[in-house]
Amino acid sequence: MRVVIELDIPDGQEIPTVEDIKRLTDPNWISDWWHIDDVREQYDGDGDYSDLTDEQARKVLAWMKKCHDANVGYNWDYVASCTEDILEEIHPSFDPVLKNEV
């Protein structure tokens, strides 16, 4: 069967490959999707990150992808850890224990 798919892709976003699209529909593959809203909504009991900008949340996702360990996977603790890493980079005075600048 042949299917034609038309997508509107924002400027600057990568065009998915045919292989990527095949994997999305193939039952032999699984994928785990995370969004910038997931980064903002995650809460670890000490604070939340709802005030992150889109750019900051994208940096967290990029960092998650770069540092991903298949033995750990993607989970809420990993999102929190990566968010703290990025916030420490952006704001050197950020205290991950207090979840704010000191």
N, C-alpha and C positions, 0 to 999 in steps of 0.2 A: 504494500500500500504506500502511496506517496501523498504527503501532506505538505501544504504550503502554509508557512506561518509568517505573519507580518507583525513586526514590533516597532513601536515608537521608542527609540532609545535616546535619552538625554545626551546633550553634548558632553564629551569627556568620559562617558561611560563606555566600557569595553563591549564590543559586539560579541555575543556568545557564539562559540564555535558549534558546528553541526554535532560534533562529539558531545559537547556539553548538553545540548538539547536532547540528544539520544539518551544520555544518562538520566535525564529528568523523567523520562517515560519508561525506562527499562526496569522491570521489577528485580533485576539482579543487582541494582545499585541502590544505595540509600544516601541521603544527604541531610545535614543539619543546618537550618537557616537561622541566622541571628540578624537583628535589625538595630539601627541606632536607638529606636524606642526601647528595645530590650535593655540596652546599656543604661538608659536613663531610668527605667523602671525598676531595675534590680536594686534590692535593698538588703543589706546584710545585718540589720539590727542596730547599727550605730549611726547610720546616716543614709541619705539617698543622694542620687546624682541627677535629679530631675532638671537642674539648671544648666546641665552641659549643653554647649552649642552643638549644632549638627557637625561642624568640623571636628570638635573635640571627640564626639561620640564616634565619628568615622575613624579618628586616630586610634581609638580603643579597639575598634573592629580590626583595623589593619595590624595592630600590635598582637591581638589575639591570634590572627592568622599566621603572623610571622613566628610567634613563640609556641604555637600549638604543639602539644605532646599527645600523641595518640594513646598513650598509657593513661592519661588523665582525662582527655576529651574536653569538650566544651560544657561547662556547667556554671551555675550562678557564682560559685566561689571563684572560678577562673575569671569570670567577667569582672568581679569585684577587684581581684588582684591586678588585672590588666588596667582597669580604670584608675586604681591608685598609682600604678606605674606612670601612666600618662599625666595624671594630675601633678605628681611630683616633678615631672619633666617641665610642665607648663608653669607651675608655681613652686619654685624651690623651697618655699617656706611651708608647703602643704604638709600636714601631719596626718598620716594615714590612720593613726589611732583615734585622733580627735575628729577626723573627716573634715577639717577646715584649715584655713591658714592660721598660723600662730604668730 
